[in-house]
């Protein structure tokens, strides 16, 4: 039987270690008349020893090998987290750069009129190729298998439908606080200009608009941010992984007004992935959120603004009712534990995680890139919506705005108090009751 290294045996206690003749413990009480041990407990009423243990916890000494081992383990864990965060920052930045490269190649080979069916086809190809390639390269760099990057756990039909409806309603409600913050930022001159664009009334252009603004972003953005990035950071704490991946997702949009809206949506999407383990659920929510916004422009282009205004009044009410009922279903099926996260199983505290997330080359460069385009050059914007439209040379042909019923989209949005919002490529803006914005994620 080995002695407990954290206990100081009382004077006169027989040695039960089984190692008779060994030297006395360096932490044992000093013999009577001898020099006092520097680690001995302070006498009653005297100062408390700096090495005294707290109640219920072991005492650590300066030369404790366990403390040194714990420090080494924490250092190794922090280095791993910093490396993964750096890769995530590089991948997010690479997705935007690759998007521009692929779109430029498409435009040089086959120039298309802006906002036409051909234009949206080129954007669809560039977006799919750029973000998918960035996600695949990040997964390879992290040695992450495909089944880990694409969580597809079996989820009950009722739970999946309830999660999708609840998430869609929450996305719509997020418009209101985002609009308030965006208005305040605009009044202070900090939001920059959110690009506006037009939509062709031809059926093919409307279909390609839905594909490029709703289908593709829901697939590739969820694959990159809620698939690879979120899953790679979950070993360092679920809450940390949710916040970190959502922050990168929001900053990727490249405009302060869009960031304000995209960050809470990223938190919601990541949380639903953690709770359900099924990426298809957040893909469906992402698609519905963008589709509801794009439908306003399509309805206005095809049927006129009267139909679009009626749609913008009816659909939020229906969505909120369905979302409230879905939330009740989720709470009942999970017995009230739907909003509970498991405690983190990591050696790092929050300050160490924050340091590892920010202080690395990939995230620092991506943050510098974001700040430059959001603050220094707010009118140009770093989002690919600005960058893609700026690729077209002056004098290039432009698709006809909307339809003869309603005139240009920019003028229509100006009268209604709407601002077309987009991620990293041209997207439409819808309307929510009260003249707010329906934003894209």
N, C-alpha and C positions, 0 to 999 in steps of 0.2 A: 504494500500500500504506500503510494507516494503522498507526501505532505501537500496540502493546498498552498500554492505559492503566494496567494493573496491573504492568508491568515497569519497573524503574528502569534506564535505559541506563548502561553503564559510561562513565567519563570518557574522552573522546577517541573515542567511537564515532561514526562519521559518521551524519548524519541521513539516514534512508532513507524518510522520510515523503512526500517529494515536495513539501513545502511549504517550500522554501528561503526564508530571510528571516523565517520566523515566529519568535515569541518562544520562548525555551527552555521545555521542559517544567517545570512547577512542582515535579515530583517528581524531577527529575534531580539527580544528585550535584552539590554545590557546587564551583565551580572552586577550584583550589589557592590557598590564602591567603585565600579569601573566607569569609563566615559559613557555618557548617554548616547544611545543610538540616534542618528539623525532622522530615522524613520519611525521612532517610537511615538506612541500617542502622547499628546500633550497632557500634563497633569490637570486635574479638575480645576476649573476656574482660569486656566492659562489660555494662551492663544491656541487656535485650532491649527493642527498640522496641515500644511499645504498638500500633503499626500494622503490625508485621511479620506476614506471612502464615504460617499453619500449613503444614506440608509437604503439598504436593499441592493446596492451596486458594489461590484468588486473594486478594490483599491489598485490603482495603477502607479507604478514607480518609474522614475526617469529611465531606467535601463530595462523596462519591461519588454521582452521580445514580442509579446503579443501586440503591443501598441505599434511597434515598428512594422510588424507584418500587416497590420490594419492600414497603416499609412501607405505602404507600398501598394496594397490592393486598391485603395481609393485612388492613388495616382494612376494606376493602370486603367481603372474604370473611366476616369476623367479623360485620359488620352484617347481611349476608344470612342467615347462620346464626342469629343472634339473632332476626331477624324470623320465620324459619320455625319456630323452637322456640316462639316466643310464640304463633304461630297454632296450633301443635299443642296447647299448653296450653289455649288458649281453646276449641279444638274438644273436647278431653276433658272439660272442665268443662261445656261446652254440652250434650254428649251426656247427662250426668246430669240437668241441669236440664230439658232437653226431655223426657226420659223421665218425669219427675215431672209435667210439664204435660200430656202426652198421657194419662197414666194417670188423673190427676184429672178430665180431661174425660170419659174413658170411664166412670169411676165415677159421676160426676154424672148422666150420661145414662142409664146402665144399671147400677145397683148389683148386685153379684154377691157371693155368699157366698165368703169366703176359702177358698182351696184347692179350689174347685169348678172345673168345666170353664169356666164363664163367667169366673171370675177369671183363669184362665190364658190365656183368649182375650184379655182386656183387656191383660194383661201382654205378650202376644205382639205385639199391635198397637202398644202404647206403646214397647216396646223397639225394634221394627223402625223405626218412624217416627223416634224420637229419635236413635238412633245413625246411621241412614242419612242423615238430614238433616244431622247434624253433619259426617259424612264428605264429603258432597257440597259443603257450604258451604266446608269446608277446601280441597277440591280446586279449587273455583272461585277462592278467595282466592289460591291458589298458582299459578293458571293451569296446572293439571296436567290433561292430557287423560285420558280414561277408560281408554285402553289402558295408560297409564303407572301409573294407580292400581290397575289390576286385572291384574297380570302373569299371563299364561296361556301361557307358553312350552310347546312340545310336549315332553313327557317320556315316555320309554319306559315301557311298562306294568310291566315288572319293576322298574325303578327307582322308579316311583311307589308300587307296592305295598310294596316294601321300605322306602321312606321313611315310609310311613304306619304300618307295623307297628313299625318302630324308634321312631318318635316316640310312638306309643301306649304302648309298653313303658317308654320313658323317663319319660313322664308318670306312669305308675303307680309307678315307682321313686322319683320325686320326692316321693311321699307320706311316705316314711320320714324323710328329713332335715327336711322341712317339719313333720312331727309332733313331732320332737324340739325344734326351735326354738319351735314353738307351745306345747309343754308348758312349756318354760322361761319363755316370756313370760307364760303364764297363772299360773305359780307366783309370778311377780313382780307380778302384777296389771296387766299392760300390754296384754293382748290385747283387753280388753273382752268383751262378750257377743256371740257369733255366733248370730244368730236361728235358732230351730228352727221347723219348721212341719210340717203334716200333709199327707197325700195321700189323696184320695178313692179308694175302691176301684172306682168305676165305670169302665168301659172308656173312655168319652169323656174323663173327667178324666185318666186315665193317658196317653192319646194327647196331650192338650193339654199335659200336663206335659213330655212328651218334646219337643214342638214348641217350647215356651217356654223350656226349660232347655237343650236340646241343639242344635236346628236353628237357631233364630234367633241365639243368641250366636255360634255358629260362623260364620255368614254376616256379620253386621254388625260384630262385633268384629274379625274378620280384615280386613274391608274398610277399617275406620278405622285400625287400628294397624299391620297388616302390609301394607296396601295403600297408603293415602295417606301416613301419617306416616313409615313406614320408607322408602318410595321417595323421599320429598322430602328426606330427610337423607343419602342414600347418597352424594351427591357430596362430602360432607365426610368420608368414610371409612366403610367398611363396618362395622368394629367399633364405631365411635361410633354409627352409625345403629341397630345391633342393640341396644346397651345403652340408648340414649335411648328408643327406642320401647318396649322391654320395661319400663323403669322407669315410664313413663306408663301402660302397660297394667296393671302390678301395682298402682300407687297408685289406679287407677280402682276397684278392688274395695272399697276403703274400710274394710278391717279388717286389723289387723296379721297375724293368722294367715293370712288369705287372701293378703296381699301376699307373705309368705314363700314360699308355694306358687306364686303366679302369676308371680313374677319369673323363676325358672329356666325355667318353661314358655314365657314370652315370649321368652327368649333362644333356646330350642330352635326355636320356631316361626319367629322371624325368621331364624335361621341356615339353616333348611331352605328358606325363601323365597329367600335369597341363593344357595344352592347349586343349587336346582332351577328357580327362576324361575317356579314354578307355584303360584298361590294356592289351587288346589283341594286340594293336598296338605295344607296346614295347616288348611284348613277341615275336611277329613276327620278329621285327628288331633284337632282341637278337639271335633268332634262325638262321636267315639268316647270320648274322655276323659270328657266330661260324661254320655254315655249309660251307660257302665259304672258311674258313680256313681249315676245315677238308677234304674237297674234294681234296686238293692237295695231301695229303698222300694216299687217296684212289685211285686216278687216277694213282699215281706213283706205287702203289702196284699192280694194276690190269693191266694197259695198258703201264706202263713204264714212265720214266721221261720226254720223249719227249711230250707226251700228257699233262702231268701235267704242263710243262713249257709253252705250248701253251695256256692252260687254264689260267695260271697266268698272261699272257700278255693281253688276250682278255677281261676277265671279269671285270677288273677295269675300262676300257674305256667305256664299255657298261653301267656299274653301274653309272659312273659319269654323263653320258648323261641323263640317266633316272632320276637321283637325281636332276640335274639342272632343268629339265622340271617340276619335281614334286614341287620344291621350288617355281617356278613361279605360279603354280596352287594354292599352299597354300597362297601365298601373294595375289593373285587375289581374292580368295574366302573369305579371311579375311580382304580385303581392306587395306592391308599393316600393319595390327595390329598383325600379327602372332608372332612377337618377342617382344611384350609388355606385361609386367606383371602388375597386379593390385597392388597398394601400400599396404604395410602391415598394418593390423589393430591390432596393439598390443601396449601395454604401454612400452615395453622394447626397449632400443636402442641396437645397434649392439654389443657394449662392454658387456652389460648384457647378451645378447644371447650367445656370445662366452664363457663367464665365465660359464654359465649354461651348455653349451655343453661339455666343457672339464673337469670342476671340479666336477666330480661325480664318484662314485665307478665303475660303469660299463664301462664307456668309458676309464677311467684311466687304469683299468686292461687290457682292450683290446689293448690300445696303448702300454702298457708295453709288452704285449705278442707279438705284431707286431714288435716293436723295437728290442726285443730280438732275434727274428728269422731273421729279415732283416739285422741287423747290427752286433749283437754279433755272431750269427751263420748263416751267409749268405749262406754257402754251404749246410746247411741242409734244410733251408726254412721252413716256417710255413705252406705253402700251403699243402693241403691234397695230392697234387700230389707227393710231396716228402714223406709225412708221410705215404701215402698208399703204395707206392712202397717199403718203408723201412720196412713194415710189413712182406714182404715175406722173409723167412729164406734163408740164403746163400745156394746155390746149388739147389734151387727150379727150376722146369722146366720153360723155357721161350719160348714164341711163336717164330716161325721163322720170321726173319726180312723181311718186305716188300715182294718182289718176286724175282725170279731168274733174273729179268731184271735189277735190280738196286742196289742190295746189301743193306746194313744197312741204316736205316733212319738217324742215328746220323752222319754217314760219309757223306751222301748226303746233310744234312743240313749244315755241316761244309764247304763243297765246295761252296755252293750257298750263304753262309752268312746268313742263316736263323737260327732262334732260336725257337724251339718249345715252345710255350707259353700256359699257362693254368691257370685256376682258381684253385679252391680247389680240383681238381682231374685230372687225366691224360687227356690231350687234344692234338689234332694235331695242327701243324702249317702249314699255307699255304704260298703263296709267292705273293708278289706284284712286279710290274715291277721295275727293277732297283736293284734287290737283297735285298729289304727290307723284313721286317717281316710282316706277316699277323697274327695279334694277336687275341686271344680269350678274350671275356669279362666274 
